[in-house]
Amino acid sequence: MPEIRQDPLSSRWVIFAEDRERRPNEYRLARHHRHASQCPFCAGHEADTPPPIAQYGRDGRQALGPVQTHEDWLVRVVPNKFPALVGHDHAADDAERTRPVPPCHPGRPRDLYQQRPAIGSHEVVVESPRHVASLTELSHDEAMLTLRAYRDRLRHLRQVHTLRYALVFKNVGPAAGASLEHAHSQIAATPILPVELQRELSAAETSYAMHGECLFCRMLEQELAEERRLVATSADGIAFCPFASRTPYETWVLPRQHASHFEDQSLEQLADLARFLPQVLERLERLHPRLAYNFFLHTAPFDTLPLHHYHWHIEIIPRLTTAAGFEWGTGLFINPVLPENAARTLRD
Amino acid sequence: MPEIRQDPLSSRWVIFAEDRERRPNEYRLARHHRHASQCPFCAGHEADTPPPIAQYGRDGRQALGPVQTHEDWLVRVVPNKFPALVGHDHAADDAERTRPVPPCHPGRPRDLYQQRPAIGSHEVVVESPRHVASLTELSHDEAMLTLRAYRDRLRHLRQVHTLRYALVFKNVGPAAGASLEHAHSQIAATPILPVELQRELSAAETSYAMHGECLFCRMLEQELAEERRLVATSADGIAFCPFASRTPYETWVLPRQHASHFEDQSLEQLADLARFLPQVLERLERLHPRLAYNFFLHTAPFDTLPLHHYHWHIEIIPRLTTAAGFEWGTGLFINPVLPENAARTLRD
């Protein structure tokens, strides 16, 4: 059973998951082992993953029953075989249609070292039955169903009272921590509110109290007006290199219309994003073919109703530099590329 | 001129240093380019670095004047050729023997985006005239003079009123962000208190207020009593894998005797550390030959006198795993090796 521990000094949490050392890593294998015939995410290899949590068919509908052939699915959600968080009981969820009051377990007086079971879930979204490596190679239907899967899983997981948050994220390329090439995302649900979200929510709330406006909406307005850091726009979205980008070509994607919870987006909004997000990633990949990157979705926590002060967004982090002792020791980043220059290159 | 910018959302600071993209990286060059004859840190190549800030001779004394031959030095401190922080005037320092009241420049009302010049310094400590890669290959004199250089530079830099902190750190191996193989450390002085230090100081102060004891001293006591995470001890020091280690085999080195400022250590204490630190690193290197790692020194900020609640320490971070989207998006870490198991392996 994985456990989660807190460092008394930095308050940071660490998940200990000893099973994950056994993960296969196809990037470490010889090149001839990497073709589709051995990929557990390809059509025809459905038995190589645990039974699916959800599957989406060609008609765009969710097929929950067992699929007969690989013709039947475009996107599927399966449990991670080497999960960092486990123990959240999928079967029990169906009973919990509304989020109950979470139980409180007062413990012994605060010890120097805090730990608890790493209860949660860790799911994989396989984005295509074909062996493609990038979200930019997906059909519109596949991209749309991938975003549908994100939304549906968040709507489901937020019902579970032991969970406070779920991060949707993506690792592309070995330098970004990916172990498999086939296009996929992950959804990791945690029993605590992760510190990065805590910090954002707290800054956003303070800013709202001071200005009576959402911090993200202020940022959008300034980026649209200044244009210097703008990368691209769509009907519903805007992409820009943030003012204090941590890495060269870091890019954020935000909805123009204020919305705190990704899972409240309409199908029309998802369809716009399913076109826009691959366009933004394509600009990055055109600049750096086979770019290694991570992206993640920041959305409001499960135990909140729509918030005035928070705004969901996607952060894309290209992995062109290596964090070294300075970054680890200070928490500061060193970036050799100004976001204004990065955005100009990505626009052209 | 590098600048430093703050993200309004996370409050994190990023240093933009466009020059650093021009850094040479010998690890990317062909293998036959990597021998000592082209290394700028080797004896005989003194002209390949900027003029030294400090040099330590074989007699253990600091030779500030120009050295005639490479026979004359064991350890030298030179400015980083591709600095992340610049503009702190070395010549002007000599006038400032005591730390004056820092000038206050009230600016315009708080803008959405904050930025300022990245004033500071970025120095390199060359740890040996010989082309060795690891601190474990240094002679005792070289290790001792390296620690002396850390202490002397911290004592010097803390006099400069524009500086609030300096991080001493080390990158070993390309996976840890090193671009040169020759054993060296770096000292980066910043005009702000880095966020990792802010967090530690704040947790330490809260804990001191609650318990009337230094948090680090409490930790030492518990680690010595429990023994499960202990790696090694010396007369003055203790090394253990912290309870919430971020990476496999993360190891911290602390002085047994409470001390907030590294620069206040005596020569006897440094001599003990000059033996102990290589012994600890040797345990890690024996387990993983040519291990890539970072270490950094956390010490109290320049504008403090000896503190009851803070305790200097060194954190060693082996780079055996890659932070991926989950870590970037949540601020949580996933570690496949429990510190109790890591410490047992390192002890044996």
Chai-1 contact restraints between the chains, C-beta under 6 A:
chainA,res_idxA,chainB,res_idxB,connection_type,confidence,min_distance_angstrom,max_distance_angstrom,comment,restraint_id
A,R5,B,F243,contact,1.0,0.0,6.0,A-B,restraint_1
A,R5,B,A244,contact,1.0,0.0,6.0,A-B,restraint_2
A,Q6,B,A244,contact,1.0,0.0,6.0,A-B,restraint_3
A,D7,B,A244,contact,1.0,0.0,6.0,A-B,restraint_4
A,L9,B,E200,contact,1.0,0.0,6.0,A-B,restraint_5
A,L9,B,A203,contact,1.0,0.0,6.0,A-B,restraint_6
A,S10,B,R199,contact,1.0,0.0,6.0,A-B,restraint_7
A,W13,B,L332,contact,1.0,0.0,6.0,A-B,restraint_8
A,V14,B,A244,contact,1.0,0.0,6.0,A-B,restraint_9
A,V14,B,R246,contact,1.0,0.0,6.0,A-B,restraint_10
A,V14,B,F333,contact,1.0,0.0,6.0,A-B,restraint_11
A,V14,B,N335,contact,1.0,0.0,6.0,A-B,restraint_12
A,I15,B,I334,contact,1.0,0.0,6.0,A-B,restraint_13
A,F16,B,N335,contact,1.0,0.0,6.0,A-B,restraint_14
A,F16,B,L338,contact,1.0,0.0,6.0,A-B,restraint_15
A,A17,B,I334,contact,1.0,0.0,6.0,A-B,restraint_16
A,E18,B,P336,contact,1.0,0.0,6.0,A-B,restraint_17
A,R20,B,P336,contact,1.0,0.0,6.0,A-B,restraint_18
A,E21,B,P336,contact,1.0,0.0,6.0,A-B,restraint_19
A,A84,B,I334,contact,1.0,0.0,6.0,A-B,restraint_20
A,L112,B,R218,contact,1.0,0.0,6.0,A-B,restraint_21
A,L112,B,Q222,contact,1.0,0.0,6.0,A-B,restraint_22
A,Y113,B,F243,contact,1.0,0.0,6.0,A-B,restraint_23
A,L167,B,G329,contact,1.0,0.0,6.0,A-B,restraint_24
A,L167,B,T330,contact,1.0,0.0,6.0,A-B,restraint_25
A,F169,B,G325,contact,1.0,0.0,6.0,A-B,restraint_26
A,F169,B,F326,contact,1.0,0.0,6.0,A-B,restraint_27
A,F169,B,G329,contact,1.0,0.0,6.0,A-B,restraint_28
A,K170,B,G325,contact,1.0,0.0,6.0,A-B,restraint_29
A,N171,B,A324,contact,1.0,0.0,6.0,A-B,restraint_30
A,N171,B,G325,contact,1.0,0.0,6.0,A-B,restraint_31
A,G177,B,T322,contact,1.0,0.0,6.0,A-B,restraint_32
A,G177,B,A324,contact,1.0,0.0,6.0,A-B,restraint_33
A,A188,B,F326,contact,1.0,0.0,6.0,A-B,restraint_34
A,P194,B,T330,contact,1.0,0.0,6.0,A-B,restraint_35
A,P194,B,G331,contact,1.0,0.0,6.0,A-B,restraint_36
A,P194,B,L332,contact,1.0,0.0,6.0,A-B,restraint_37
A,V195,B,G331,contact,1.0,0.0,6.0,A-B,restraint_38
A,E196,B,T330,contact,1.0,0.0,6.0,A-B,restraint_39
A,E196,B,G331,contact,1.0,0.0,6.0,A-B,restraint_40
A,R199,B,S10,contact,1.0,0.0,6.0,A-B,restraint_41
A,E200,B,L9,contact,1.0,0.0,6.0,A-B,restraint_42
A,A203,B,L9,contact,1.0,0.0,6.0,A-B,restraint_43
A,R218,B,L112,contact,1.0,0.0,6.0,A-B,restraint_44
A,Q222,B,L112,contact,1.0,0.0,6.0,A-B,restraint_45
A,F243,B,R5,contact,1.0,0.0,6.0,A-B,restraint_46
A,F243,B,Y113,contact,1.0,0.0,6.0,A-B,restraint_47
A,A244,B,R5,contact,1.0,0.0,6.0,A-B,restraint_48
A,A244,B,Q6,contact,1.0,0.0,6.0,A-B,restraint_49
A,A244,B,D7,contact,1.0,0.0,6.0,A-B,restraint_50
A,A244,B,V14,contact,1.0,0.0,6.0,A-B,restraint_51
A,R246,B,V14,contact,1.0,0.0,6.0,A-B,restraint_52
A,N294,B,G325,contact,1.0,0.0,6.0,A-B,restraint_53
A,N294,B,W328,contact,1.0,0.0,6.0,A-B,restraint_54
A,F296,B,G325,contact,1.0,0.0,6.0,A-B,restraint_55
A,F296,B,G329,contact,1.0,0.0,6.0,A-B,restraint_56
A,I317,B,W328,contact,1.0,0.0,6.0,A-B,restraint_57
A,T322,B,G177,contact,1.0,0.0,6.0,A-B,restraint_58
A,A324,B,N171,contact,1.0,0.0,6.0,A-B,restraint_59
A,A324,B,G177,contact,1.0,0.0,6.0,A-B,restraint_60
A,G325,B,F169,contact,1.0,0.0,6.0,A-B,restraint_61
A,G325,B,K170,contact,1.0,0.0,6.0,A-B,restraint_62
A,G325,B,N171,contact,1.0,0.0,6.0,A-B,restraint_63
A,G325,B,N294,contact,1.0,0.0,6.0,A-B,restraint_64
A,G325,B,F296,contact,1.0,0.0,6.0,A-B,restraint_65
A,F326,B,F169,contact,1.0,0.0,6.0,A-B,restraint_66
A,F326,B,A188,contact,1.0,0.0,6.0,A-B,restraint_67
A,W328,B,N294,contact,1.0,0.0,6.0,A-B,restraint_68
A,W328,B,I317,contact,1.0,0.0,6.0,A-B,restraint_69
A,G329,B,L167,contact,1.0,0.0,6.0,A-B,restraint_70
A,G329,B,F169,contact,1.0,0.0,6.0,A-B,restraint_71
A,G329,B,F296,contact,1.0,0.0,6.0,A-B,restraint_72
A,T330,B,L167,contact,1.0,0.0,6.0,A-B,restraint_73
A,T330,B,P194,contact,1.0,0.0,6.0,A-B,restraint_74
A,T330,B,E196,contact,1.0,0.0,6.0,A-B,restraint_75
A,G331,B,P194,contact,1.0,0.0,6.0,A-B,restraint_76
A,G331,B,V195,contact,1.0,0.0,6.0,A-B,restraint_77
A,G331,B,E196,contact,1.0,0.0,6.0,A-B,restraint_78
A,L332,B,W13,contact,1.0,0.0,6.0,A-B,restraint_79
A,L332,B,P194,contact,1.0,0.0,6.0,A-B,restraint_80
A,F333,B,V14,contact,1.0,0.0,6.0,A-B,restraint_81
A,I334,B,I15,contact,1.0,0.0,6.0,A-B,restraint_82
A,I334,B,A17,contact,1.0,0.0,6.0,A-B,restraint_83
A,I334,B,A84,contact,1.0,0.0,6.0,A-B,restraint_84
A,N335,B,V14,contact,1.0,0.0,6.0,A-B,restraint_85
A,N335,B,F16,contact,1.0,0.0,6.0,A-B,restraint_86
A,P336,B,E18,contact,1.0,0.0,6.0,A-B,restraint_87
A,P336,B,R20,contact,1.0,0.0,6.0,A-B,restraint_88
A,P336,B,E21,contact,1.0,0.0,6.0,A-B,restraint_89
A,L338,B,F16,contact,1.0,0.0,6.0,A-B,restraint_90
